[in-house]
């Protein structure tokens, strides 16, 4: 009979042990997460509530917002708990679930970005409009795929735990926030719709202005 050791937990490593730095990172990532979550949920409400945004591009954008909200929620809350916890562990089932959900939402985002790119090319009319409508999307695509490429397509000889930690943090936490800024907060149609739907709500106007 073989002696088999069953893995039940994983110890999370990578972030520094300095408590003061962990507190700073906790509040930084918490602010990014709350901004991303509220902004993306607000955009979904905006697209549903404003009839002028009822077109295929903004439907795709609202789906992208929901994916980004879910994607950041898979990783960030657990990371925030670990910053404030002495026992930085995750169960085997929790780790497997996290990997499955992150992969699912990440793959969905890849297909959404591709579909939005095709839609923008077909809907744009004239050279000047092509640049104005595709510029922000091209920026988002380059940031997303460029980050993933630098993570998984580099030679194994250049492997670095610190590099992987920074890059993985960037595309799981920062990119959902950047998508919100690139596709929504810089979009004039979204700003006008925000004024129509939310009216005089000071806080929401400040977030989207």
N, C-alpha and C positions, 0 to 999 in steps of 0.2 A: 504494500500500500504506500503510495507516494505522499510525501509531506508537502502539502500545498498551502501557501500563505495567501490569504484573500485580502485584496486591497479594499479598505473601507473609507479612508479619507486621504486627501492630498493636502500637504502643507504649502501655502502660497508664499512664494518668494519673489524678489525683484525690486520692491520698493525699499528705500533706506529705513534703517531702524531708528533713526533720529525722530523722537516724538514730536518736537517742535515743527519739523518739516512735514510730518504726517498730518499735523493739525492744519497747517497751511494748505496742503494738498486736499485735505478733506473739504475745507470751505471753498476752495477753488473749483473742484469737481462738482460739489453740491450746487454752486451757482450756475455752472455750465449746464448741469443736468436739469435744474428747475427752469432755466431759460429755454432750453431745448424742448422740454416737455410742454410747458405752457404755450410756447410759440407755435409748435406743431399742432397741438390741439386747437389753439385759436384759429390757425389757418384752415383746419378742417371745418370748424363752425362757420368761418367766413365763406368758404366755397359753397357750403350747403345753404347759407342764409342769403347770399347775394345772387340773384338770377343772372346778372351780367357775367358771372364767372362760370355759368353752366355750359361749359364747352369741354371737349375732350382733353385739352392740355391741362386745364385746372382740375379736372377729375383725376388725371394722372398725378398731378402735383399733390392733391389731397391724399391719394394713396401712398405716395412717397413720404408725406408727412407722418402718416400713421405707421409706416414701416420704420421710419427713423425714431419715432417715439418708442416703439416696441423694442427696436434694436438697442437703443441706449439703456432701456429699462432692464434688459437681460444682464448687462454687465455692471453698470454703475452702482446700483443700490448695494450689491454685495461688496463691491470695492469700498464704498463708503463705510460699511459696517466693519470691514477688515481694518481700515485706518484707525478706528477707535477701539479695536479689540486686541487683547493680548494673544489670544488663540486664533491665529490666521490660518484657518483650515476650511476645507470644503469637502462635503461627502462625495463618494464616488457617484452616486445617483445625481446629486446636485451638479457635479461637474459635467456628467454626460448630458444632462438636460440643458445646461448652459451652452455647451458646444453645439448641440442639435439646434437650439433656437437661434443662436448667433449665426450659424451656417445658413439656416433657412431664411432669416431676414436679410443677411448679407447677399445671398444669391438672388432673392427677390428684388433687392435694390439694383443689382447689376442689370437684370432684365428690364426694370422700370426705366433706368437711365437710357438703355438702348432704345426702348420704345419711344421715349420722349424725344430722343435725338431724331429718329425717323419722322415723327410727327411734326417736329419743328421744321425740318428740311422741306417737307411736302406742303406745309401751310404758309411758309414764308414767301413773300412776293417782292421781287426786286432786290438788288444787291444791298442797299442801305438797310432794308428791313431784315435781311438775312443776318447781317452783322449784329443788329440790335437785339434780335430774338435768340440767336444762337451763341452769342458771346458768353452770357452767364452760364448757359448749359455746358459749353465747352470747358469753362473754368471748373465747374463742378465735376465733370467727368475726368478731367486731367488730375484733379486733386485726389479723387477716390481711387481711380485705377493706378495712378502713379504711386500712391502710398502702398497699395496692396502689392504692386510689382516690386517695390523696393524691399518688401517683407519676404516674399516667397520666391522671387526669381533671381536673387543674387547668388553668387557662388558660395558653396558651403565653407570654403576656406575663409570667407570674410564674416563668418557667424559671430555675433556679439549679443550677449544677453541684454546689455544696456540698450543697444540699438533696437532690438526686438521689443523691449518694454516700451520705449518711447513711441515707436511706430504703431504698435498694437493699441496703445492708449489713444493715439491720435485718431486712428480710423474707427475705433469703437465709441469714443466719447466726443471728440472734437468735430469730426466730420458731420455727424447729424446736426450739430449747431451751425456749421458752415453752410450746409445745404439750406437750412432755414434762412440764413442771411442772403445767400446767393440767389435762390429761387423766389423768395418771398419778400423779404424786407427791402430789397432793392428794386422791386417790381412796382411800377407806377399804378398799374391796374389794381394790385393788391392794396396799395395805400389808399386809393380812392374808395375801394370797396370797404375798407376798414372804417373810413369816415362815415359811409352810408349805414353800415350795419351796427357799429358800436357807438356811433354818434359822439356824445360828450364824455364818454368814459375816459377820464384823465390817464389812468394807469395803462390801459390798453393802447391809447394813442402814443404814450411815451415809449412803450415797447416796440411799436411798429413804425415809429417816426425816425 
